[in-house]
Each structure stands twice: as C-alpha cells, then as structure tokens.
Amino acid sequence: MSQIIISIGREFGSGGRAIAEKLAEKFDIPLYDRHLITEIAEKTGMTEAEVEKYNEAPKMKIISRRVNGYSNSIEDNIAEMQFDILDKKAQSGESFVVIGRCSETKLKKYPALISLFILGDMDKKIERVMKIYELDEEEATKFIAKKDKKRKRYHNYHCQGKWGDSRLYDLSVNSSKLGIDKTADMLESYIRARIEAE
C-alpha cells in the first residue's frame, strides 16, 4: 500500500476520535493524538500533564512575544513541535491517522493526505457526551461549547482557513446520520477509492 495520511478534524461529541481509531485499525496504521504529547514530553523533559495543559491551547497574548521568528509562548512552541513531528513522519513516507493538530492544513503539501471533518447533530452529541462523561444535559451542552470554542481558537490562530469550513477538507460528514460504525465503513470505502484513483 502506498502512503496514506488520514487527517481527522471533529466537533466535540461527534465521535471523531472513535472513527479515527476504527480507520487506523482498518488500514493497520498508527493513530497520532495523545502519542504526540508523550513524544514532546520526552524531548522537552516536561511531564505529560504539563504538555497536556498547553496542548491545542491558544497562547496568552498579553504575556507572549515573538522575536525573529521565536516565541516565548509555551503554547506556541508545543504547537510548533507537534506540527514538526507530524511533518517529519509524513516526509519519511510513514502512513498514519492524525486527530486535529491543524493537520488538514499543515500537511496539505503531501499528496497522500486525505482530510476529513466529522460533525454531528447537537442532540446526538449531547447524548454521547452525557453518557461518556456522566454529565446532565445542561453540563454536556456547556462542555461541548467550551471544547469546540477551544478547538476553533487554536485552529484559527495557527491556520488561515476557519475550523470546520468544509472547503478545508476533502470530505465533511455528519456521523449522527449513520452512526459511528457505518460512518467509519463509509469513510473506509471513500479512502480506498481515493487510493485506487491515484
């Protein structure tokens, strides 16, 4: 099989992570998400908890400065390290699935990239978040809004295109319509068709 890079952007509660896991299994390739945090912790000497704190977070503008291309913002530096790790993996010819990390934009130069965005109906997302995180409906609704706001700010800070804009992705799909398993099956068919079309 030739190189494939599957980038998964997702709304919180849409099941994007579960779909990414299923696609990694179907194609027998690694999934990069929290693994990047471990790699950065090892390289910097920070703990995983410290890296997680700044992961996919926009920088604090008041105290952050950029001089000659270098930033004093931990958030910026961790983001750049993640982009660099992914770029090196792509450049090496490795196939993988990556969740978030602006990968649909940062890896766009690679012909092997297939970028997907997973969204969902709000009622289904609330239901899923309530179940997974043991929250009531109001808490789940607020949690979804908070998480998506953070993702949007992070993405839009590091990329020109807007988070969730369908024009940034090869395919955007509402996982609420078919459910997680059938959505993953449909995306597998799409990816295999793309591979065959090359």
C-alpha positions as CSV (number, residue, x, y, z in Angstrom):
1,M,0.0,0.0,0.0
2,S,1.3,3.5,-0.9
3,Q,1.5,6.2,1.8
4,I,-1.8,7.4,3.2
5,I,-2.2,10.2,5.8
6,I,-5.7,10.5,7.2
7,S,-6.4,13.8,9.0
8,I,-9.5,13.9,11.2
9,G,-10.9,17.2,12.3
10,R,-14.0,16.9,14.5
11,E,-16.7,18.6,16.6
12,F,-16.6,17.5,20.2
13,G,-19.1,14.7,20.8
14,S,-19.3,13.7,17.2
15,G,-17.4,10.5,17.7
16,G,-14.5,11.7,15.6
17,R,-11.9,10.0,17.9
18,A,-13.8,6.7,17.7
19,I,-14.0,7.0,13.9
20,A,-10.2,7.8,13.8
21,E,-9.5,4.7,15.9
22,K,-11.6,2.5,13.6
23,L,-9.9,3.8,10.5
24,A,-6.4,3.3,12.0
25,E,-7.5,-0.3,12.6
26,K,-9.0,-0.8,9.2
27,F,-5.8,0.4,7.5
28,D,-3.5,-1.1,10.1
29,I,-1.6,2.2,10.6
30,P,-0.7,4.2,13.7
31,L,-3.0,6.8,15.2
32,Y,-1.4,10.1,16.5
33,D,-3.1,12.1,19.1
34,R,-2.0,11.7,22.7
35,H,1.1,10.0,21.4
36,L,2.4,13.4,20.3
37,I,2.2,14.6,23.9
38,T,4.3,11.7,25.0
39,E,6.9,12.4,22.4
40,I,7.1,16.1,23.3
41,A,7.3,15.3,27.0
42,E,10.3,13.1,26.3
43,K,12.0,15.7,24.1
44,T,11.5,18.6,26.5
45,G,11.8,17.0,29.9
46,M,8.3,18.2,30.7
47,T,5.7,15.9,32.2
48,E,2.8,14.7,30.1
49,A,0.5,16.6,32.4
50,E,2.4,19.8,31.7
51,V,2.4,19.3,27.9
52,E,-1.3,18.5,28.1
53,K,-2.0,21.8,29.8
54,Y,-0.7,23.7,26.8
55,N,-1.8,21.2,24.2
56,E,-4.1,22.7,21.5
57,A,-4.4,25.9,23.5
58,P,-4.1,29.4,22.1
59,K,-1.3,31.4,23.6
60,M,-1.8,34.1,26.2
61,K,-1.5,37.2,24.1
62,I,-0.7,39.6,27.0
63,I,2.5,37.9,28.0
64,S,3.6,36.3,24.7
65,R,6.1,37.8,22.4
66,R,7.6,36.7,19.1
67,V,11.1,37.9,18.2
68,N,12.9,36.9,15.0
69,G,10.5,34.0,14.5
70,Y,11.0,32.7,18.0
71,S,8.1,32.8,20.5
72,N,8.3,32.9,24.3
73,S,4.9,31.2,24.4
74,I,4.9,27.6,25.7
75,E,1.6,27.1,23.8
76,D,3.1,28.3,20.5
77,N,6.3,26.2,21.0
78,I,4.3,23.0,21.8
79,A,2.1,23.5,18.8
80,E,5.1,24.0,16.5
81,M,6.8,20.9,17.9
82,Q,3.6,18.9,17.1
83,F,3.5,20.3,13.6
84,D,7.2,19.5,13.1
85,I,6.8,15.9,14.4
86,L,3.9,15.3,12.0
87,D,5.7,16.8,9.1
88,K,8.8,14.6,9.7
89,K,6.5,11.5,9.9
90,A,4.8,12.5,6.6
91,Q,8.2,13.3,5.0
92,S,9.6,9.9,5.9
93,G,6.8,8.2,3.9
94,E,5.0,6.8,7.0
95,S,1.2,6.2,6.8
96,F,-0.8,7.3,9.8
97,V,-4.1,8.8,11.1
98,V,-3.9,12.1,13.0
99,I,-6.6,13.8,15.0
100,G,-6.7,17.6,15.0
101,R,-3.4,19.5,15.2
102,C,-4.4,21.6,12.2
103,S,-3.2,18.6,10.1
104,E,-5.6,19.2,7.2
105,T,-3.6,22.5,6.6
106,K,-0.1,21.7,8.0
107,L,0.2,18.5,5.9
108,K,-1.6,19.8,2.8
109,K,1.6,19.7,0.7
110,Y,1.6,15.9,0.9
111,P,-0.3,14.1,-2.0
112,A,-1.0,11.2,0.4
113,L,-3.2,13.5,2.6
114,I,-6.9,12.7,2.9
115,S,-8.6,15.2,5.2
116,L,-11.9,14.6,6.9
117,F,-14.1,16.6,9.2
118,I,-16.6,14.8,11.5
119,L,-19.6,16.8,12.7
120,G,-22.9,15.8,14.3
121,D,-26.4,16.8,15.3
122,M,-26.4,18.6,18.6
123,D,-28.9,16.3,20.3
124,K,-26.8,13.2,19.4
125,K,-23.6,15.0,20.6
126,I,-25.2,15.9,23.9
127,E,-26.4,12.3,24.3
128,R,-23.0,10.9,23.6
129,V,-21.2,13.4,25.9
130,M,-23.7,12.8,28.7
131,K,-23.0,9.0,28.5
132,I,-19.2,9.2,28.2
133,Y,-18.6,11.9,30.8
134,E,-21.6,11.1,33.1
135,L,-23.0,14.7,32.8
136,D,-26.5,16.0,32.8
137,E,-27.9,17.7,29.6
138,E,-27.0,21.2,30.7
139,E,-23.4,20.3,31.7
140,A,-22.9,18.3,28.5
141,T,-24.2,21.2,26.3
142,K,-21.8,23.7,28.1
143,F,-18.9,21.2,27.8
144,I,-19.4,20.8,24.1
145,A,-19.5,24.6,23.6
146,K,-16.3,25.0,25.7
147,K,-14.3,22.3,23.9
148,D,-15.4,23.4,20.4
149,K,-14.5,27.1,21.2
150,K,-11.0,26.0,22.3
151,R,-10.5,23.9,19.1
152,K,-11.8,26.8,17.0
153,R,-9.5,29.4,18.6
154,Y,-6.5,27.1,18.4
155,H,-7.1,26.2,14.7
156,N,-7.9,29.7,13.6
157,Y,-4.8,31.1,15.3
158,H,-2.4,28.6,13.5
159,C,-4.2,28.5,10.1
160,Q,-5.6,30.9,7.6
161,G,-8.7,28.8,7.0
162,K,-11.5,28.6,9.5
163,W,-12.1,25.5,11.6
164,G,-14.9,23.4,10.3
165,D,-15.2,25.2,7.0
166,S,-15.9,22.4,4.5
167,R,-13.7,23.9,1.9
168,L,-10.6,23.0,4.0
169,Y,-11.4,19.3,4.0
170,D,-11.8,16.6,1.3
171,L,-15.0,15.4,2.9
172,S,-17.2,16.5,5.8
173,V,-19.6,14.0,7.2
174,N,-22.4,14.1,9.9
175,S,-21.8,11.0,11.9
176,S,-25.3,11.3,13.5
177,K,-26.9,10.1,10.3
178,L,-25.3,6.6,10.0
179,G,-23.7,6.2,13.5
180,I,-20.1,5.7,14.3
181,D,-19.6,2.2,12.8
182,K,-21.3,2.8,9.5
183,T,-19.7,6.3,9.1
184,A,-16.3,4.6,9.6
185,D,-17.2,2.0,7.0
186,M,-18.3,4.7,4.5
187,L,-15.1,6.6,5.1
188,E,-13.1,3.5,4.6
189,S,-14.7,3.0,1.2
190,Y,-14.0,6.6,0.3
191,I,-10.4,6.4,1.3
192,R,-9.9,3.1,-0.6
193,A,-11.5,4.7,-3.7
194,R,-9.1,7.6,-3.4
195,I,-6.1,5.3,-3.1
196,E,-7.3,3.4,-6.3
197,A,-7.8,6.7,-8.2
198,E,-4.1,7.7,-7.7
